[in-house]
Amino acid sequence: MRKIFLPFIILSLLVSSLFAQDSLYYRQNIKILSSPEYHGRGYAFKGDSIAAEYIAQEFKRLKLE
């Protein structure tokens, strides 16, 4: 029982830490995109264009393009 339990705990901790990092990244992006600088991502003050540029830069940075 112990031989199975310890690897399971280690694997669980590793997986949870991976998701925590993704969660932090997503929260940062949401905070940035919802900031006043992006004008609610609306078109009246070109917030949609600013947000689109930010997203395009993130895609390039992550080599998703």
C-alpha positions, 0 to 999 in steps of 0.5 A: 500500500505504501509503495502505491501511496507515495508516488501518487502523492508526489504525482498529485503535488506535481500536477497541482503545481502545474495547474497553479502556474497556469492559473496565475498566468490566466489571472494576469492576462484577465487583469491586464485585459480588463484594466482601464488601459484596454477600455473594456475591450470596446471599440469606442476608444479602440480597446478592442484593437489594443486587446487584439495587439496584446493577444497577438504579442502573447501568441508570438511570445509563446510561439503559437503563431 
